[in-house]
C-alpha cells in the first residue's frame, strides 16, 4: 500500500469514527439508479421506517411487501423479470423510484490492494480507460469503513461503466473490470460489480466474530475489539491508532503540530537522527519533530511534495497544522503531496510524529533525500536542525500496541464495516484477490479462507454461490536454491481451498507479477482467468479454464513420472526449457531437477537424488513459470510431500 493510500484510509477512518451517526435511510444505498438486479432469484430490498409501517416494492410487473420490524428494518423480496431494463418503485412512508436498472449478474469483488488496484494504473491503463465505454457493466464501490459492531448502511452509488466512472478516485478495480468485460462480451448478460476491498488487510478482517471465536486463534485481539466496541471508540480498525490516542502527549489538548505552538523549550536535534538525544536509541518511543521554513512570495504554481524518505516504524506528517500523510510501511519512501493552499509565503511549520519500534533511529534515508519539492521543481532541503520533544517513552514495562499498522488489520472490523451492510444483496458469486497480508501465516490460511467463504455464504443466504480465488502472482527476488517459502505455502492454501470447498475456482497467475512490486500492473490476465473460470463453471461454456494441475506420481527407477489433470491440447513449455522442478530423497534435502515432457506426463530426475521420494514445482515466491497447457494457461505450483513448512504453527497471538 502506498503512502498516499495509507493516508487517505486513515483520514477516512478517523472522520468516520468521530462523526455522529446519520439517521437510517428509508432505502439502503446499495440500491440505486443504474444498478444491476440479480436475475433468476429473489432479490432482497431493505431499509428503515417506523415499526409497523408497510412497504410495497415493485420491479416491472413483479412485487413484494414488507412491514418494518421493532428495530425499524424492513425487507421485501422480489424476483425481477428475466432480463432487460426496468424501473423499481418502493412505496411506504416515502416513495423512491430507481431508474435505468438492469437485470443481470452481480459479482462481489473482495480482497486487499491488488483487487483495489485501479484500472488507470494497469498495463496500458490510459488506453483501457479510454475504451471503457461499457454501459452493460455497472459499478458500485463500497466506501472504506471499519467497525466494531455490524454497520447498517454502506456508502456508495451505482455508476454506469464509462471512461469517466472507471477512472474516478484512483480508478475502479482493474481485475474486476477485466473480468466483467470478458464475461459480458461472451454471455451478453449485464454485469454488476460491487467492489468491497481494502489494501493491506489480512483475511481475518473480513470474517465474522462468531466464526473467529470458533477458531480460537484470535481470542486476544478479539477481546480488544470487544473492549473498543463497549467503549464506543472511533472505528480505526488499527491497534496503533488507539494506542496513540491513549498515550501520545502530542495529540492531547493543543496539538504539537499546531504552528502556533511554542516549541522553544524543545531539544535541538539533527535529522536523520533525533532519538539518541533522548536516550532512546534501543527502545520503542514516540518523538515529535518540528521545523520552520521560510518560502518565497509568490509561491511557485503547482503541487508541492514533502519527501521524508524511509522511516521506521510509523510517521504522521503535518504542514501548518494540516495532516498531509501517514504510513507504517517501513520500506515505503514517504512522498506526501500537499493540497493547494497548504503552503504559504513566508513562515511554514512542518511537524512529524515518529513512532520508532526498533533500535534503528527512525529516519533511515540519506539527508539529501529529505526535502520539500515546490510546484516548479525547486528542491529545498529539510534535513538538518529540527526541534524535538519526546511524547512516549515506550520501554518496558510500558504497554505496546498489539499491532503496528495505521490502517485496518484488526479481526472482524471489515466484515462488520463493509460486508455486513451489503448483505443479503442478491449476487451471482464472489471474486477474491487476497493473501499477501497473510503470507507469513500461510498454514493458518488453510483454515481461515474456507471459514471466510462459509461466513460470506451465510451472510448472503444464497447457498454455495461461486467463489473464485486469485492465486498470488510472482513477487520478490528469485531464489537460486530450492527449499521452503511462505508465499508458496500461501498459494498452496489457496489451491487446497479451491479443491476442497464446494463451487470454488482458482486462477493461477505465477506467470505474472513483478519481483520488486507487490502491486503488479498486469491485471488483464488476472481478470480474464477469473472470467474463464466463471464462464466454464457457472455459465456452462465449453472452454478450457485451468492450466495443468498435478494429480499423481509414479516411481520409475531414479526418476518420478508426474501426471496431471487439465492437459487439454497437451503439455507445453514456455521459455528455453522446462525448469523450476526440484526433487528430494528421504533426507528431505531439495535439489534442482531435470524435467522433460512425455505425452501428458512429465518425467523428473536429478543426479543429486538417486532415490527421489518427493517433487515440487514452482515452489518459491518468484518462480519461473515454464509448464503450461496448449491454450497457454500455466500449471499450478505444487508439491507431492506433506512435510512441515516454514509457516506451520505461526500465530502472533
C-alpha positions in Angstrom: 0.0 0.0 0.0 1.5 3.4 -1.0 1.8 6.3 1.4 -1.0 8.2 -0.2 -3.4 5.4 0.2 -2.4 4.8 3.8 -3.1 8.5 4.5 -6.4 8.5 2.7 -7.6 5.4 4.5 -6.6 6.8 7.9 -8.2 10.2 7.3 -11.4 8.5 6.2 -11.5 6.2 9.2 -10.8 9.0 11.6 -13.5 11.1 10.1 -16.0 8.2 10.2 -15.1 7.2 13.8 -15.6 10.7 15.1 -18.7 11.5 13.2 -22.2 11.3 14.7 -24.4 8.5 13.3 -26.6 9.5 10.4 -30.3 8.6 10.5 -31.1 5.3 8.9 -32.4 5.7 5.4 -35.7 4.6 4.1 -33.8 2.6 1.4 -30.3 1.2 1.8 -27.8 3.0 -0.5 -26.8 -0.4 -2.0 -30.0 0.1 -4.2 -30.0 3.0 -6.6 -30.3 4.3 -10.1 -28.2 2.4 -12.7 -27.8 -0.7 -10.5 -28.0 -4.4 -11.6 -30.5 -6.7 -10.1 -29.6 -10.4 -9.9 -31.5 -12.4 -12.5 -33.2 -15.7 -11.7 -33.6 -15.4 -8.0 -35.5 -13.3 -5.4 -33.8 -10.0 -4.7 -33.9 -8.7 -1.2 -34.7 -4.9 -0.8 -34.3 -3.3 2.6 -34.3 -0.1 4.5 -35.7 1.5 7.7 -39.1 3.0 8.7 -41.1 3.3 11.8 -42.0 -0.1 13.3 -45.2 -1.4 11.8 -45.2 0.7 8.6 -45.9 -1.1 5.4 -43.7 -1.1 2.4 -44.5 -2.2 -1.2 -41.8 -2.9 -3.8 -42.5 -3.1 -7.5 -40.0 -4.3 -10.1 -41.5 -4.1 -13.5 -44.7 -6.1 -13.0 -43.4 -8.1 -10.0 -43.9 -7.0 -6.4 -43.2 -7.8 -2.8 -44.3 -6.4 0.6 -42.7 -5.8 3.9 -43.6 -4.5 7.4 -41.0 -2.6 9.4 -39.9 -4.6 12.5 -39.4 -3.4 16.0 -35.9 -2.1 15.2 -37.3 -0.3 12.1 -35.7 -2.5 9.5 -37.9 -3.8 6.7 -37.1 -6.3 4.0 -39.0 -7.3 0.9 -38.1 -9.9 -1.7 -39.0 -9.6 -5.4 -38.0 -11.9 -8.4 -37.2 -9.4 -11.2 -38.0 -10.1 -14.9 -35.7 -12.4 -16.7 -33.8 -9.6 -18.5 -33.9 -6.0 -19.8 -34.0 -2.6 -18.2 -36.7 -1.8 -15.6 -37.9 0.7 -13.1 -38.0 -0.1 -9.4 -40.6 1.6 -7.2 -40.6 1.5 -3.4 -43.8 2.8 -1.7 -44.3 3.4 2.0 -43.8 6.4 4.3 -41.6 7.6 1.4 -41.7 6.8 -2.3 -38.4 6.1 -4.2 -38.1 5.3 -7.9 -35.0 3.7 -9.2 -34.3 4.4 -12.9 -32.2 2.7 -15.6 -32.0 -0.6 -13.6 -30.7 -3.6 -15.5 -31.3 -7.3 -14.8 -28.2 -9.4 -15.0 -25.5 -10.9 -12.7 -23.9 -9.3 -9.7 -20.4 -10.2 -8.6 -18.9 -9.2 -5.2 -15.2 -8.3 -5.6 -13.2 -8.6 -2.4 -9.7 -8.7 -1.1 -6.8 -6.3 -0.5 -4.9 -3.8 -2.6 -4.4 -5.9 -5.8 -8.2 -6.2 -6.0 -8.5 -2.5 -5.2 -5.8 -1.5 -7.8 -7.5 0.9 -10.2 -7.7 0.5 -14.0 -5.7 3.6 -14.7 -2.6 2.1 -13.2 -2.8 -1.2 -15.1 -0.7 -2.0 -18.2 -1.8 0.3 -21.0 -4.1 1.9 -18.5 -4.8 5.1 -20.4 -6.0 3.3 -23.4 -8.0 0.8 -21.4 -9.8 3.7 -19.6 -10.5 5.4 -22.9 -12.1 2.2 -24.2 -14.2 1.6 -21.1 -17.5 2.7 -22.6 -19.3 -0.4 -21.3 -22.9 0.6 -20.5 -23.9 -3.0 -19.7 -21.4 -3.1 -16.8 -22.3 -1.2 -13.7 -20.0 -0.3 -10.8 -20.5 0.2 -7.0 -17.6 0.9 -4.7 -18.3 0.2 -1.0 -16.6 3.0 0.9 -13.8 2.0 3.3 -15.1 1.6 6.8 -14.0 -0.5 9.8 -16.5 -1.1 12.7 -16.5 -3.0 16.0 -20.2 -3.9 15.6 -22.2 -4.7 12.4 -22.8 -1.5 10.4 -26.1 -0.9 8.8 -25.5 1.5 5.9 -22.9 1.2 3.2 -21.7 4.4 1.4 -21.5 4.4 -2.4 -23.6 4.9 -5.6 -24.1 2.8 -8.7 -22.5 4.1 -11.8 -22.6 3.1 -15.5 -19.2 2.0 -16.6 -17.5 4.7 -18.8 -14.1 6.2 -19.2 -15.1 8.8 -16.6 -16.5 6.5 -13.9 -13.9 3.8 -14.2 -11.1 6.3 -13.5 -12.6 8.3 -10.7 -11.0 8.4 -7.2 -8.0 6.3 -8.3 -10.0 4.0 -10.5 -12.3 1.1 -10.2 -10.8 -2.4 -9.7 -8.8 -3.3 -12.8 -9.2 -7.1 -12.1 -12.9 -6.8 -11.6 -13.3 -4.7 -14.8 -11.4 -7.1 -17.0 -13.4 -10.0 -15.5 -16.7 -8.3 -16.2 -15.7 -7.2 -19.7 -14.8 -10.8 -20.8 -17.9 -12.3 -19.2 -20.3 -9.7 -20.6 -18.9 -10.0 -24.1 -19.2 -13.8 -24.1 -22.6 -14.1 -22.5 -24.4 -10.8 -23.3 -25.6 -10.7 -19.7 -25.3 -7.3 -17.9 -22.8 -7.4 -15.1 -22.9 -5.5 -11.8 -19.6 -5.2 -9.9 -19.6 -4.5 -6.1 -16.0 -3.5 -5.2 -15.7 -4.4 -1.5 -12.0 -4.5 -0.7 -9.2 -2.6 1.1 -5.4 -2.6 0.8 -3.1 -4.2 3.3 -5.8 -6.2 5.1 -5.5 -9.8 6.3 -8.3 -12.3 5.8 -9.4 -12.2 9.4 -10.5 -8.6 9.0 -13.2 -9.9 6.6 -14.6 -12.6 8.9 -17.4 -12.5 11.5 -16.8 -12.6 15.2 -18.8 -15.8 15.6 -16.6 -17.6 13.1 -13.3 -16.3 14.5 -14.3 -17.3 18.0 -14.7 -20.9 16.8 -11.1 -21.0 15.6 -9.6 -20.0 18.9 -6.6 -18.4 17.3 -7.8 -14.8 17.7 -9.1 -14.6 21.3 -6.6 -12.0 22.4 -7.3 -9.4 19.6 -11.0 -10.2 19.8 -11.0 -9.2 23.4 -9.6 -5.8 22.3 -12.2 -5.4 19.6 -14.9 -6.1 22.2 -13.3 -3.6 24.6 -13.3 -0.9 22.0 -16.9 -1.7 20.9 -18.1 -1.3 24.5 -16.1 1.9 24.9 -17.7 3.3 21.7 -14.2 4.0 20.4 -13.5 5.5 17.0 -13.6 2.8 14.3 -9.9 2.9 13.3 -9.6 -0.8 13.0 -5.9 -0.2 14.0 -4.4 -1.1 17.3 -1.7 1.5 16.8 -4.1 4.4 16.3 -5.9 3.6 19.6 -2.6 3.3 21.4 -1.5 6.7 20.1 -4.9 8.2 21.2 -4.2 6.8 24.7 -0.5 7.6 25.2 0.6 10.3 22.8 1.0 13.5 24.7 1.3 15.5 21.4 -2.2 14.6 20.4 -3.8 15.8 23.7 -5.0 19.3 24.1 -3.3 21.7 21.7 -1.7 19.5 19.1 2.1 19.5 18.8 1.5 20.0 15.1 -0.1 23.4 15.7 2.1 26.1 14.0 1.3 28.4 16.9 2.8 26.1 19.5 5.7 27.5 21.4 8.5 24.9 20.9 11.4 26.9 22.1 11.9 24.6 25.1 12.2 21.5 22.8 15.6 19.9 22.2 17.5 20.9 19.1 18.4 17.7 17.1 19.6 16.8 13.7 17.7 14.7 11.2 18.3 11.9 10.2 18.6 11.0 13.9 16.8 12.7 16.8 16.3 9.8 19.2 19.8 9.5 20.7 19.4 12.9 22.3 16.6 11.5 24.4 18.5 8.2 25.3 16.0 6.3 23.2 18.4 4.6 20.8 17.5 1.0 21.8 13.9 1.3 22.9 10.4 2.0 21.4 9.4 5.6 21.6 7.3 8.4 20.1 9.1 11.7 19.3 7.7 14.8 17.6 9.9 16.9 15.3 9.2 20.4 14.1 10.9 22.7 11.7 10.2 26.1 10.3 10.7 27.0 6.6 10.5 30.4 5.0 9.1 30.2 1.5 9.1 32.8 -1.3 6.3 35.2 -2.2 4.8 34.3 -4.6 4.9 30.6 -4.2 5.6 28.6 -7.4 2.4 27.3 -9.0 1.7 23.5 -8.9 1.6 20.8 -6.3 4.4 20.6 -3.7 5.6 17.3 -2.2 7.2 16.6 1.2 9.8 13.8 1.0 10.7 12.2 4.3 12.3 9.0 3.0 12.1 5.6 4.7 11.0 5.7 8.3 10.8 3.0 11.0 8.1 2.3 12.1 5.4 4.9 11.5 5.3 8.6 10.8 2.5 11.1 10.7 3.3 14.4 8.9 1.7 17.8 9.2 2.2 21.1 7.4 1.0 24.2 9.0 -1.2 22.1 11.3 -2.9 20.1 8.5 -2.4 16.4 8.2 -0.6 15.5 5.0 0.3 11.9 5.3 0.9 8.8 7.4 2.5 5.4 6.8 3.6 2.4 8.7 5.1 0.6 5.7 8.7 0.9 6.6 10.2 0.2 3.2 8.0 2.8 1.5 9.8 6.2 1.0 7.4 8.8 2.2 6.3 11.3 -0.5 3.3 13.4 0.6 1.6 15.7 -2.0 0.4 18.9 -0.4 -3.0 20.2 -1.2 -3.4 23.6 -2.8 -3.1 26.4 -0.2 -1.4 24.2 2.4 1.9 26.1 2.0 2.0 29.9 2.3 4.5 32.6 1.5 6.8 33.3 4.5 6.7 31.1 7.6 5.7 27.5 7.4 5.9 24.8 10.0 6.5 21.1 9.3 5.7 18.7 12.1 6.4 14.9 12.0 5.4 12.4 14.7 7.6 9.2 14.6 6.9 6.0 16.4 10.2 4.2 16.5 10.0 0.5 17.3 13.4 -1.0 16.7 17.0 0.1 17.5 17.2 1.9 14.2 17.0 5.6 14.6 13.7 6.3 12.9 14.7 8.2 9.8 16.6 5.7 7.5 17.2 7.9 4.4 20.2 9.9 3.5 19.9 13.6 4.4 19.8 14.9 0.8 16.6 12.9 0.2 14.7 14.6 3.0 13.4 17.6 1.2 10.4 19.7 0.1 9.8 19.9 -3.6 7.9 23.1 -4.7 5.5 23.2 -7.6 8.1 24.4 -10.1 10.5 21.6 -9.1 12.6 23.6 -6.8 14.0 21.4 -4.0 14.5 22.7 -0.5 16.5 20.6 2.0 14.7 19.9 5.2 17.2 17.6 6.9 19.5 19.1 9.5 18.4 21.1 12.5 14.9 20.4 13.9 13.3 20.8 17.3 12.1 17.7 19.1 10.1 16.5 22.1 9.5 13.0 23.5 5.9 12.1 23.6 6.0 8.4 24.7 8.9 6.5 26.3 7.6 3.1 25.5 10.4 1.0 27.0 9.2 -1.9 29.3 7.0 -2.0 31.3 5.1 0.5 29.2 2.5 -1.4 27.1 2.8 -1.6 23.4 0.0 -2.0 20.8 -0.9 -5.4 19.6 -0.1 -4.3 16.0 1.8 -1.5 14.3 -0.2 -0.8 11.1 -2.0 2.5 10.8 -4.8 1.0 8.6 -7.4 -1.6 9.5 -5.9 -5.0 10.4 -7.9 -6.0 13.4 -10.0 -9.1 13.1 -13.7 -8.8 12.1 -13.7 -5.0 11.6 -14.1 -5.0 7.8 -16.7 -7.8 7.8 -18.7 -5.7 10.2 -18.0 -2.4 8.4 -18.1 -3.4 4.7 -19.6 -6.9 4.3 -22.5 -6.8 6.8 -24.0 -3.6 5.3 -24.4 -5.0 1.8 -25.7 -8.5 2.8 -28.1 -10.1 1.8 -27.8 -8.3 -1.6 -28.7 -10.8 -4.4 -25.5 -11.8 -6.2 -24.1 -14.4 -8.6 -20.8 -15.0 -6.8 -17.6 -13.5 -5.4 -14.1 -12.8 -6.7 -11.3 -12.9 -4.1 -7.8 -11.5 -4.5 -6.0 -11.5 -1.2 -3.3 -13.4 0.7 -0.3 -11.1 0.7 -1.0 -9.9 4.2 -1.4 -13.5 5.5 1.7 -15.0 3.8 3.7 -15.3 7.0 0.8 -17.3 8.4 0.1 -19.4 5.3 -0.6 -22.6 7.1 -3.2 -20.9 9.2 -4.8 -19.6 6.0 -5.8 -23.2 5.2 -8.4 -22.8 7.9 -9.1 -19.1 7.6 -10.1 -18.9 3.9 -12.6 -21.7 3.9 -14.2 -20.3 7.0 -14.4 -16.9 5.5 -16.1 -18.3 2.4 -18.7 -20.0 4.6 -19.1 -16.8 6.5 -20.0 -14.8 3.3 -22.3 -17.5 2.1 -24.2 -17.5 5.3 -24.4 -13.7 5.3 -25.8 -13.5 1.8 -28.1 -16.5 2.3 -27.9 -17.7 -1.3 -26.3 -21.1 -0.9 -22.9 -22.2 -2.2 -22.5 -19.4 -4.8 -19.4 -19.4 -6.9 -16.3 -18.2 -5.1 -13.3 -17.6 -7.4 -9.8 -17.1 -6.0 -6.7 -15.4 -7.5 -3.6 -17.3 -6.6 -0.7 -15.0 -5.7 1.5 -13.9 -8.6 5.3 -13.8 -8.7 7.0 -11.5 -6.2 10.4 -10.9 -4.5 13.8 -11.9 -5.6 14.1 -15.3 -7.3 15.9 -17.9 -5.1 18.9 -19.8 -6.5 18.3 -22.9 -4.4 15.1 -24.8 -3.8 13.5 -25.1 -0.4 10.6 -23.8 1.6 8.8 -20.5 1.1 5.9 -18.7 2.8 4.4 -17.4 -0.5 4.5 -20.9 -1.9 2.7 -22.1 1.1 0.1 -19.4 0.8 -0.5 -20.4 -2.8 -0.9 -24.0 -1.6 -3.5 -22.9 1.0 -5.4 -21.1 -1.8 -5.3 -24.2 -4.0 -6.4 -26.5 -1.2 -9.4 -24.2 -0.6 -10.3 -24.2 -4.3 -10.1 -28.0 -4.4 -11.9 -28.8 -1.2 -14.6 -26.1 -0.8 -17.7 -26.6 -3.0 -18.1 -24.4 -6.1 -14.7 -22.6 -5.8 -12.2 -21.9 -8.5 -8.5 -20.9 -8.7 -7.0 -18.5 -11.2 -3.2 -19.3 -11.4 -1.1 -16.2 -12.0 2.5 -17.2 -11.3 3.5 -16.2 -14.8 2.5 -12.6 -14.0 3.9 -10.3 -11.3 6.9 -8.1 -10.6 9.9 -9.1 -8.4 10.1 -5.6 -6.8 6.5 -4.5 -6.9 3.8 -6.1 -4.8 1.2 -4.3 -7.0 2.0 -5.7 -10.5 0.4 -3.9 -13.4 -0.6 -7.0 -15.4 -4.2 -7.1 -14.3 -5.8 -8.1 -17.5 -4.7 -11.8 -17.4 -5.8 -12.0 -13.8 -9.3 -10.7 -14.6 -9.6 -12.8 -17.7 -8.6 -16.0 -16.0 -11.2 -15.4 -13.4 -13.6 -14.9 -16.3 -12.6 -18.3 -17.8 -13.4 -20.0 -14.5 -16.8 -18.2 -14.3 -17.6 -19.0 -18.0 -16.8 -22.7 -17.6 -18.1 -23.4 -14.1 -21.1 -21.1 -13.9 -22.1 -20.1 -17.4 -21.7 -23.5 -18.9 -19.3 -22.5 -21.7 -17.2 -25.4 -23.2 -13.9 -23.8 -22.8 -10.5 -24.6 -21.1 -10.4 -22.7 -17.8 -7.5 -24.3 -16.0 -3.8 -25.0 -16.6 -2.3 -28.3 -15.7 -3.0 -29.5 -12.1 -0.8 -32.2 -10.5 -2.6 -35.4 -10.0 -0.2 -38.3 -9.1 3.3 -39.6 -9.4 4.9 -43.0 -10.2 8.4 -44.1 -9.3 10.5 -45.2 -12.4 14.0 -46.1 -11.3 15.7 -43.0 -10.2 13.0 -40.7 -11.7 9.4 -39.7 -11.0 6.7 -39.6 -13.6 4.1 -37.0 -12.9 0.6 -37.0 -14.3 -1.8 -34.0 -14.5 -5.4 -33.0 -14.9 -6.4 -30.3 -17.4 -3.8 -31.1 -20.1 -6.2 -30.2 -22.9 -4.2 -30.0 -26.1 -1.1 -31.4 -24.4 1.6 -30.0 -22.1 3.7 -27.2 -23.4 6.9 -25.4 -22.4 7.3 -21.6 -22.2 10.9 -20.5 -22.1 14.1 -22.2 -23.1 13.5 -25.3 -21.1 11.3 -27.0 -18.6 12.5 -25.7 -15.2 11.6 -25.0 -11.6 11.2 -28.7 -10.6 13.1 -30.0 -7.6 13.5 -33.4 -6.0 14.2 -34.7 -2.5 15.0 -38.1 -1.1 14.3 -39.4 2.3 16.8 -36.9 3.8 14.3 -34.1 2.8 17.1 -32.1 1.1 15.9 -30.4 -2.1 17.9 -30.3 -5.3 17.1 -28.8 -8.7 16.0 -31.4 -11.2 15.8 -32.1 -14.9 12.4 -32.4 -16.4 11.0 -33.4 -19.7 7.5 -33.8 -21.2 6.5 -37.3 -22.4 2.9 -37.2 -23.7 0.7 -35.8 -21.0 3.3 -36.6 -18.3 6.5 -35.0 -17.0 9.5 -37.1 -16.0 11.7 -35.6 -13.4 15.2 -36.7 -12.3 18.3 -35.4 -10.7 21.9 -36.7 -10.5 21.9 -35.4 -6.9 18.9 -37.6 -5.8 19.4 -41.3 -6.5 16.1 -42.3 -4.9 13.6 -39.4 -5.0 10.5 -39.6 -2.8 9.1 -36.1 -3.4 8.8 -33.5 -6.1 8.0 -29.8 -6.1 7.3 -27.3 -8.9 7.4 -23.5 -8.8 7.9 -23.7 -5.0 9.1 -20.2 -4.3 7.7 -16.6 -4.2 9.0 -15.8 -7.7 9.3 -19.0 -9.7 9.9 -19.3 -13.4 6.6 -20.5 -14.9 7.6 -23.0 -17.6 4.9 -25.6 -17.6 1.6 -24.7 -19.5 -1.1 -26.4 -21.5 -1.6 -25.9 -25.2 -4.0 -22.9 -24.7 -1.4 -21.0 -22.7 -2.6 -21.5 -19.1 0.1 -22.1 -16.5 0.4 -25.1 -14.3 -0.4 -24.5 -10.7 2.5 -24.7 -8.3 2.5 -28.0 -6.3 4.4 -30.3 -4.1 3.9 -34.1 -3.5 5.1 -34.1 0.1 3.3 -33.1 3.2 6.4 -32.2 5.2 6.0 -29.3 7.7 6.5 -25.9 6.1 8.1 -22.7 7.4 4.7 -21.2 8.4 3.2 -24.1 10.3 2.4 -23.2 13.9 2.9 -19.4 13.3 0.3 -17.3 15.1 1.2 -13.8 16.5 -1.4 -14.2 19.3 
